[in-house]
Amino acid sequence: MLVENVEDIQGTVRRKSVFAAFFDSRQGQFGIVLGLAIVGLVLAGPHLAPYDPNSINVGPPLAPPSSQFLFGTDNLGRDVFSRFLHGGRNLLLIPVASVLLALLIGGLPGMLAGYRGGWTDIACSRLFDALMTLPPLLIVLVVIDAAGASDLVLIVTVGVVFAPRVGRVARGAVQGVVTMSYVAAAEARGESVVAILIREIAPNIAGPMIADIALRVSYGVIFVATLNFLGLGAQPPSPDWGLSVASSRVFLSAQPIATLAPAVAIAAVAVAFNLCADTLSKHLTRERAGTML
C-alpha cells in the first residue's frame, strides 16, 4: 500500500512538472498562449463569422476596414474577416495528420532498423535515402495529378514526403540508446521486439522525437500553405489561409489586410508549434538526465 502511495505521489509530481514546464520559461508561456489562441480561433471562428465566407457582394468590392466589415472586403465583395475566421481548419488538421502518418510509416520502420541493425538497417536506410532524393513538390504533383486534389490526398502525400525524414531521425535516436543496460535487461528477460521498442526505447527517445515531430508540423504548415498558395491543395472559393494569400496578393496595395491577416496567422501557427515543442523537449531531456543520475 505504501509503495502504491509513493508511486502515486511520484506520478503526480511528474505530471505537475510537465505542466509547469510551459510556465517556467517565457518562450513556453508565449508558445502555449499563442497555440491556445490559434486553436480557439480555428474552433470558434466559424461560429463567430458575421457573414458566409463565400457570399459575394455582401459589401462593395475592396472596401476598407469599417465597423461593418472589420477587415474590409475583397475584390468580389466578400467579407475578409469572415473568410479569415473560416480559413485555419485545414492548416492545422492536415499537417498534424500528415506528421502522424509519417510517424507511422516512417518512424516505426526507423526504430526497428535502429534496433535490429544488419540487413534490416541497410534496407530501411537505402529506402529512406531513395525517397529523400525525390523532390517533394514533384511527388505532390504526381500524386495530385493521379488522384486529384482533396484533404485525404494531401494528408497522404505530405505524410509520404515526411516519412523518410522522420524515419531517419527515429533510427538515429534508437541507435543512441540501444546499447543501454535497460535494453539488455529487457532482452535478457525474453521480451519481444515490440515490447522493447514500446516500453524501453520509445520513452527514452521521446525528447528528440517530440522536437522533430513538432518541427515537421511546422514544416507541414508552411508546406501545406505553399501547396494551397500554388493551387495544388484547397481550391476556390475556399477561405483557406494559404489560398487567401494567393488570391488577394494581386490587390495588395488596395486591400493589404486581406493578404497580411492570413499570412501572419500562418506564421503564428508555425511559431507556436516550435516554441511548445522546444519547451517540452528541454523538459523531457532534463527529466531523463535526472533519472539517470
N, C-alpha and C positions, 0 to 999 in steps of 0.2 A: 504494500500500500504506500509505504514511504517512497519507494522507487518511482511509482506512478506519479506521486505528487511532485517529486523532483523533476521528472520528465515534463510534466505539465507546465511547471514554472519555467523550465528552460525553453520550452516551445513558445510560451507567452513572451518571454524576453526576446527571443529571436524574431517573433512576428512584430513586436514593438520596434525593434531595432531596424527592421526593414522599412517599416512605415516612417520611422523618424529619419531615415537616411535622406529622404526627399526634403526634409526641413532643416537639415544640418548644414546645408550649403545654399548659397544664393542661386547657383545655377539649377540646383534641384528644385528649389521653390519656384523659380521662374518657369522651369520646364513643366512642372506639374500643373501650375496655374494656367499656363498657355495651352497645354494639352487639354485640360478640362474645359477651358473656354471654347476651344475648337470643337470638341465633341458635343458640347452643349449647343453650339451654333448649328452643327450638322443635324442634330436630333430635333431641336426645337425650331430651327429656321423655317422649314416648310409650313409649320403651323402659324408662324408669325408674319408670313409674307402678306402684304396688303393686296396684292394682285396675283392673278395667274401669271407664272413666269413666261408663258409663251403667247399671251394675248397681245396682239399688235394694236397700235393706235389707242392705247389707254391714255396717252398724252401726246403732245406734239413731239415730232422727232428731234432728237438731240437737245432736249430741254435741260437746262442746268438744274442742279440740286435745289429743292424747294421744300416747303412743308408738306406738299402733296406727294412729291417724288424725292425721297431723301438723297438718293444717288443720281437723280436725273433720269432721263430716258435714252435709249439707244436710237440708232438710225431708223428702226421700224416702229418707234413709239412704245417699245416695251419698257416696263419699269425695271431699271437696273438693280435696285435694291431687292426686289422680289427674286430676280434671277440669281443674285448673289446668295441669298438665303437658301436657295434650292440647289446650288451648284457643287456642294462639297461632299456629297454622299459617296459617289464613286471614287473620289480621290482619296478617301480613307479606306473604304472596303476593298477595293481592287488591289492596292499594294499590300495590305495586310494578308489578304487571302493568297496572293501570289507568293509571298515570302513563306507562309506556312506550307504551301505546296512545294516550294523549293526545298524547305527543310525536310519534307517527307521523302522526296525523290532524289535529293542530293545529299542531305545531311546524314541520313541513316546509312546509305552505302559508304559515305566518307568515314563514319565512325567504325563501320565494320572493316573497312580497308586499313584504317589506322591500327585496329586491334589485331586483326589476323596477320597482316603483313604478307610477305611472299607473293604468290601469283595473284591473290585477291587484291592486294595493294597495287600491283603493277597494272592489272586490268582496269581497275577503277580510276587510277591516276591517268592512264592513257586516254580513257574515255572522257574524263574531265578536261584534259588538255585539248582533245579534238573538238569538244563542244565550245571551249573558250576561244578557239581560233575563229569561230564564225561570228561575223559582226552582228550584234544584237538587232540592229534595225533591219538587216537582211532576213533574219529569222522571222521577225514580226511581219514583214512584207509578204513572205512566202505563205505563212500560216493564215494571215488575214485574207490574202488573195484566194486561198483554197477553201477556207471555212467561213469567210465573211467576218464582219465586224460586230462583235457583241461582247457583253461583260464577261461571259464564260470563256470565250476565245481569248480575250485579253488576259484574264487570270492565268489560263493555262500557258499562254505564250510567255508572259513575264516570268512565270514560275520556272519554265524550261530555261529561259535565259539566265536566271539567277542560280539554278540548281548546281551547276558545276563549281561555281564560286563558293557557295555555301558548303558544298562537299569538300572542297579543298581546305577550308578553314576548320571544319569538323575533323578531318583526317589529321591535320597538324596538331590540333588541340588534344586529340586522343593519343597521339604518339608522345606527347609531353607527359602523360600520366600513366601510360600503360605499364611502365616498369615499376610503379609504386607498389609498396608492400600490401596494401589493401586489395589490389587486383590479384596479386599472387595468392593471398589468403583465400579469396573467393574461388580461385581456380582449384586450390587445394581442397576446398570443401565440396568440390564437384558441381558448382553452379553452372548453369547453361550460359551460352554466349549472350543470349538475350538478357538474362538476369544480370550478368556482369555489366553489360553496356548500360542498362537502365538504372540499376541500383548503385553501382560502384563508380562508373566512369561519367555518366551524364551529369550528376550533381557536381562533379569536380571540374567540369569544363563549362559550367553554366556561365561564369563570368565572361570569358571571351566570346562564347556563342551568343549571349544576350546582346553584347556590344555589336557583334556582326549582324545579328538579325535586325536590330534597330537601325543600323547603318543601311542595311538592304532595304528596309521600309522607307527610309529617307530617299535612297536612290530610286525606289519604286515610285514614290510620289512624284519626283521630278520626271522619271521615265514615262509614267502614265500621262502626266500633264503634257509632256512633249508629244506623245503619240496623239493625244486629243488635239493639241495645237496643230499638228500636221494633218488632221482629218482621218487618222488611222484608227481612232477609238470611238469616242462619242461623236454623234452626228447631229447636225442642226435639225430641229431647233433646241436641242438640249442646252440647259443653262450651265453645263459643266464648266468649272473654272478655267481649265486649260483651253477649252473651245471658246470660252468667252474672251480670253485674251487674244486669240487668233482673230475672231470676228470683229472685235472692237478696235484693234490696233489701227485700222485704216482711218478712223475718225478720232485718233488720239488727241489731236490739238483742239478739237471741238468739244469732246467729252472724255477727258483724261481719266475720270474716276471709274468709268466702265472697264478700263484696262488695268488700272492700278489696284483696285479693290481685290479682284481675283488673284492678281499676281502676288500681292502682299499676303493673301491667305495661303497660297501655295507655299511660299517661303516660310510662313509661320508654322505650318504643319511639319515641314522638314526640320526646322529648328527645335520644335517641341519634342519630336521623337529623339533627336540627337542628345538633347540635354537630359531627358529622362533616362535614356539608355546609359549614358556616361555615368550618371549618378548611381544607378543600380549596379552597374558593372564594378565601379570602385568599391561599393559597399560589399558586394559578394566576394571580391578579391581580398579585402581586409578581413572579412569574417572567416574565409577559408584559411588565410595565413595565421589567424589567431587559433583556429582549431588544430593546426599542425604543430603548434609550439609545445 
